[in-house]
Amino acid sequence: MGISLQQFEQMKARLKAPRRAVASGDESASRKPGKACGVILGVDPSLRGTGYGVIRFSGRAQPQMLTSGTIACPATWDRSRCLARIAQTLRAVVKQHAPVICVVEGLFFAQNLRTALIMGEARGAALAVVGEAGLDIYEIAPRKVKQTIVGYGAAQKLAVAKMVQRMLNLAELPAPDAADALALALAHAQGHSQFSLNAPKRI
């Protein structure tokens, strides 16, 4: 398709125009794909034991754990009460530590439909809170997290926890669910472009 002389001159003018300088507070500058800096929240959703972990990551410096824990809900609690506890706790964590990115465990196939639905409810409660706060949300498959942290996609929970302890220089071994959440944050920080997610999978 041909273009007119006027259109050609306009194209040349656009190419010669200086690029706009990016301000330090420009939102697009802080959300470049393939780069994970700042405060990252990892969430491992579960109705009775949602793990969470927050780390600060800045370039080549060793990542630092800000907080971690497990949102434990007794078996006697109704599901609605558990979901409310998950939302309330994560809302408080987000408010206190102001993460800019949230990483959640990717969906998996469950043989039991009821289990899958319950897990989906917990995941939804968590995603609603971080989405409400305006965080960028990504997901990583469990096997990819283990591969990144331990070097073996079928690693046991204990191996993941020990490696997380080592990477964050923790005095004590983190609880299993909290360790999984911290592993999610660490995996994202180490460069999510390696996870074969066709660029980081954003939710």
C-alpha positions in Angstrom: 0.0 0.0 0.0 1.5 3.4 -1.0 1.7 6.5 1.3 1.6 10.1 0.4 4.5 12.6 0.6 2.8 14.2 3.6 2.5 10.9 5.4 6.2 10.2 4.7 7.3 13.5 6.1 5.2 12.9 9.2 6.9 9.5 9.8 10.4 11.1 9.4 9.4 13.8 12.0 8.3 11.2 14.5 11.6 9.2 14.1 13.7 12.3 14.7 11.7 13.5 17.7 13.6 13.0 21.1 12.3 10.2 23.3 10.4 11.3 26.4 12.5 11.0 29.5 11.0 8.5 32.0 10.2 10.0 35.3 11.3 8.1 38.4 7.7 7.7 39.4 6.5 6.5 36.0 4.4 3.3 36.5 5.6 1.8 33.3 9.2 2.0 34.4 8.5 0.1 37.6 6.8 -2.8 35.7 9.3 -3.8 33.1 8.9 -7.5 32.3 11.8 -9.7 33.3 12.8 -7.6 36.3 11.8 -8.1 39.9 13.0 -5.6 42.4 11.5 -4.2 45.6 9.2 -6.0 48.0 7.7 -9.3 46.8 4.8 -11.2 48.5 4.6 -14.9 48.0 1.3 -16.7 48.7 0.7 -20.5 48.9 -3.1 -20.7 49.2 -4.8 -23.4 51.3 -8.1 -23.2 53.2 -6.6 -24.5 56.5 -3.0 -23.3 56.1 -2.3 -20.5 53.7 1.4 -19.7 53.7 2.7 -16.2 53.1 6.2 -14.7 52.9 7.5 -11.2 52.1 11.0 -10.5 50.9 13.0 -7.4 49.8 15.0 -8.0 46.7 17.4 -5.5 45.2 19.7 -6.5 42.4 22.8 -8.4 43.5 22.2 -7.9 47.2 21.1 -10.9 49.2 17.3 -11.0 49.5 16.0 -10.2 52.9 12.9 -11.7 54.6 10.6 -9.1 56.0 7.9 -11.5 57.4 6.4 -14.9 56.9 3.8 -17.1 58.5 0.9 -19.5 58.1 -2.7 -18.5 58.3 -3.9 -21.5 60.2 -7.7 -22.2 60.5 -9.0 -25.0 62.7 -10.9 -27.9 61.1 -13.9 -26.9 63.2 -14.2 -23.5 61.4 -16.7 -23.0 58.6 -15.1 -22.4 55.2 -16.5 -18.8 55.1 -14.7 -18.0 58.4 -11.4 -19.4 57.0 -11.8 -17.3 53.9 -12.4 -14.2 55.9 -9.3 -14.9 58.0 -7.2 -15.4 54.9 -8.4 -12.1 53.5 -8.0 -10.2 56.8 -4.4 -11.4 57.4 -3.2 -10.8 53.9 -4.7 -7.3 53.9 -2.8 -6.5 57.1 0.5 -7.9 55.6 0.1 -5.9 52.4 -0.7 -2.7 54.4 2.3 -3.2 56.7 5.0 -4.2 54.1 3.6 -2.5 50.9 4.7 -5.2 48.4 4.7 -4.3 44.7 4.4 -7.8 43.3 2.5 -10.9 44.5 3.4 -14.4 43.4 1.0 -17.3 43.9 1.4 -21.0 43.3 0.0 -22.0 39.9 -3.0 -24.2 39.6 -2.6 -27.9 39.7 -4.9 -30.8 38.9 -6.7 -32.5 41.8 -8.3 -35.9 41.6 -10.9 -34.8 44.1 -13.3 -32.2 42.8 -14.3 -31.0 46.3 -10.6 -30.5 47.2 -10.1 -28.5 44.0 -13.1 -26.3 44.7 -12.0 -25.6 48.3 -8.5 -24.8 47.2 -9.9 -22.5 44.5 -11.9 -20.6 47.2 -8.8 -20.0 49.3 -6.9 -18.9 46.2 -9.7 -16.5 45.2 -9.8 -14.9 48.7 -6.0 -14.3 48.5 -6.2 -12.9 44.9 -9.1 -10.6 45.7 -7.0 -8.9 48.5 -3.8 -8.4 46.5 -5.8 -7.4 43.4 -7.7 -4.9 45.5 -4.3 -3.4 46.6 -3.2 -3.0 43.0 -0.3 -5.4 43.1 1.1 -7.0 39.9 0.2 -10.7 40.3 2.1 -13.6 38.8 1.8 -17.4 39.2 4.5 -20.1 39.0 3.9 -23.8 38.8 5.0 -25.7 41.9 7.4 -27.8 39.9 9.1 -24.7 38.4 9.5 -23.2 41.9 11.3 -26.4 43.1 13.4 -26.5 40.0 14.5 -22.9 40.5 15.1 -23.1 44.3 16.4 -26.7 44.8 17.4 -27.6 41.2 15.0 -30.6 41.2 11.3 -30.3 40.2 10.2 -33.1 42.4 12.0 -32.0 45.6 10.4 -32.6 49.0 9.0 -29.8 51.2 11.9 -30.2 53.6 14.5 -29.7 50.9 12.7 -26.5 49.8 12.5 -25.2 53.3 16.3 -25.8 53.9 17.2 -24.0 50.7 15.0 -21.1 51.5 16.6 -20.9 55.0 20.0 -20.8 53.3 19.1 -18.3 50.7 17.6 -15.9 53.2 20.2 -16.6 55.9 17.5 -17.5 58.5 18.4 -18.6 62.0 15.6 -21.2 62.0 13.9 -23.4 59.4 10.7 -21.8 58.2 7.4 -23.7 58.6 6.5 -25.7 55.5 3.7 -23.5 54.2 5.6 -20.3 54.9 8.7 -21.8 53.2 6.7 -22.6 50.1 5.5 -19.0 50.0 9.0 -17.6 50.5 10.2 -20.0 47.7 7.6 -18.4 45.3 8.9 -14.9 46.1 12.5 -16.0 45.7 11.9 -17.9 42.4 10.3 -14.8 41.0 13.1 -12.6 42.2 15.8 -14.8 40.6 14.5 -14.1 37.2 11.0 -15.3 36.1 11.9 -15.2 32.4 13.5 -18.7 32.9 10.3 -20.4 34.0 9.0 -21.0 30.4 5.8 -19.2 31.0 5.9 -17.3 27.7 6.9 -14.2 29.7 5.9 -14.3 33.3 2.3 -15.5 33.6 0.4 -12.6 34.9 -3.1 -12.8 36.5 
